[in-house]
Amino acid sequence: MSLSILSPGRPDMVLPLPVEPNGKGVWFTLKEGSPYRLKFTFSVSNNIVSGLRYTNTVWKTGLKVDRAKEMLGTFSPQLEPYTYVTPEDTTPSGMFARGSYSARTKFLDDDRKCYLEINYTFDIRREWPSTS
């Protein structure tokens, strides 16, 4: 349903899912050296989802710079949406960390069924973008 980026002292960035197909441009911008958590909001409607995993791979100028895997758990159908918050991480900092990145995020279960795959770009900048 949505992906939120939570960073202390900042309003939550709520990014609706799925991303528009063939969406060009930067999806979001982060400040270098900032702590953050990701919050996924999703629903399960028909069958139990066993062993749901989140994987995220990040590239900068064609080189893989990060890969994260997180086990979210097993979820049964219910009317209310589920939420899952990842452990806190910190964006890289320094002159070489700033710039544009491309990434691919997938949600897979134990049977390797893919529930969502999104490709997107984001920026890491010296300062947060203005919220106006």
C-alpha positions as CSV (number, residue, x, y, z in Angstrom):
1,M,0.0,0.0,0.0
2,S,2.7,2.5,0.9
3,L,6.4,2.9,1.9
4,S,7.3,5.6,4.5
5,I,10.7,6.9,5.3
6,L,11.0,7.9,8.9
7,S,13.8,10.1,10.0
8,P,14.0,11.8,13.5
9,G,13.1,15.5,13.5
10,R,11.6,15.3,9.9
11,P,8.0,14.8,8.7
12,D,7.5,11.2,7.5
13,M,7.8,10.8,3.7
14,V,4.9,8.6,2.6
15,L,5.4,7.2,-0.8
16,P,2.4,5.4,-2.4
17,L,2.8,2.0,-3.9
18,P,3.0,0.8,-6.6
19,V,5.3,3.3,-8.3
20,E,3.9,4.7,-11.5
21,P,5.1,2.5,-14.4
22,N,7.9,4.0,-16.4
23,G,8.0,6.8,-13.8
24,K,11.0,9.0,-14.6
25,G,12.8,11.2,-12.2
26,V,13.8,11.0,-8.6
27,W,11.3,9.3,-6.2
28,F,12.7,10.9,-3.0
29,T,15.8,12.7,-1.6
30,L,17.7,11.9,1.6
31,K,20.2,14.0,3.6
32,E,23.7,12.4,3.8
33,G,24.6,10.9,7.2
34,S,20.9,10.8,8.4
35,P,19.4,8.0,10.5
36,Y,16.2,6.6,8.9
37,R,13.8,3.6,9.1
38,L,11.5,2.2,6.4
39,K,7.9,1.5,7.3
40,F,5.9,-0.8,4.9
41,T,2.1,-0.8,5.0
42,F,0.5,-3.7,3.2
43,S,-2.6,-5.9,3.2
44,V,-3.1,-9.6,3.0
45,S,-6.5,-10.6,1.5
46,N,-6.8,-14.1,0.3
47,N,-4.1,-16.6,1.4
48,I,-1.5,-16.8,4.1
49,V,1.8,-15.3,3.1
50,S,4.5,-17.5,4.5
51,G,8.1,-16.1,5.0
52,L,7.6,-12.7,3.4
53,R,11.1,-11.2,2.7
54,Y,12.1,-7.7,1.5
55,T,15.3,-7.3,-0.6
56,N,16.7,-4.0,-1.7
57,T,19.7,-3.6,-4.1
58,V,21.2,-0.2,-4.7
59,W,23.5,0.9,-7.5
60,K,25.4,4.1,-8.1
61,T,26.8,4.7,-11.6
62,G,26.3,1.1,-12.5
63,L,28.1,-0.4,-9.5
64,K,26.3,-2.3,-6.8
65,V,26.9,-0.3,-3.5
66,D,24.4,-1.9,-1.1
67,R,22.2,-5.0,-0.7
68,A,19.8,-5.5,2.2
69,K,17.6,-8.4,3.0
70,E,15.0,-8.4,5.8
71,M,12.6,-11.2,6.9
72,L,9.2,-9.6,7.6
73,G,7.4,-12.8,8.7
74,T,4.3,-14.8,8.0
75,F,1.0,-13.0,7.6
76,S,-2.6,-14.2,7.5
77,P,-5.5,-12.5,5.7
78,Q,-7.1,-9.7,7.7
79,L,-9.1,-6.5,7.1
80,E,-6.7,-4.1,8.8
81,P,-3.4,-3.4,7.0
82,Y,-0.1,-4.7,8.4
83,T,2.8,-2.4,9.1
84,Y,6.5,-3.4,9.4
85,V,9.3,-1.0,10.5
86,T,12.9,-1.9,9.6
87,P,15.8,-1.4,12.0
88,E,17.4,2.0,11.9
89,D,20.1,2.6,9.3
90,T,22.1,5.7,8.3
91,T,22.6,7.2,4.8
92,P,26.2,7.3,3.6
93,S,27.9,10.7,3.9
94,G,30.8,12.5,2.2
95,M,31.4,13.9,-1.2
96,F,31.5,10.5,-3.0
97,A,28.2,9.4,-1.3
98,R,26.2,12.4,-2.6
99,G,24.4,12.0,-6.0
100,S,21.8,9.8,-7.7
101,Y,21.2,6.2,-7.0
102,S,19.0,3.5,-8.7
103,A,17.5,0.7,-6.7
104,R,15.3,-2.4,-7.0
105,T,13.1,-3.5,-4.1
106,K,11.3,-6.9,-4.1
107,F,8.9,-8.6,-1.7
108,L,9.1,-12.4,-2.0
109,D,7.7,-15.3,0.0
110,D,9.1,-18.7,0.8
111,D,7.8,-20.1,-2.5
112,R,9.7,-17.2,-4.3
113,K,6.4,-15.7,-5.4
114,C,7.0,-12.0,-6.0
115,Y,4.3,-9.7,-4.6
116,L,5.9,-6.4,-5.6
117,E,9.0,-5.4,-7.5
118,I,9.8,-1.7,-7.9
119,N,12.6,0.0,-9.6
120,Y,13.3,3.6,-8.7
121,T,15.9,6.4,-8.3
122,F,16.7,8.5,-5.3
123,D,19.2,11.2,-4.4
124,I,21.5,11.7,-1.4
125,R,22.2,15.4,-1.0
126,R,24.1,17.6,1.5
127,E,20.8,18.9,3.0
128,W,17.2,17.8,3.2
129,P,15.0,19.1,0.4
130,S,12.7,22.0,1.4
131,T,9.3,20.8,2.5
132,S,7.4,23.7,1.0
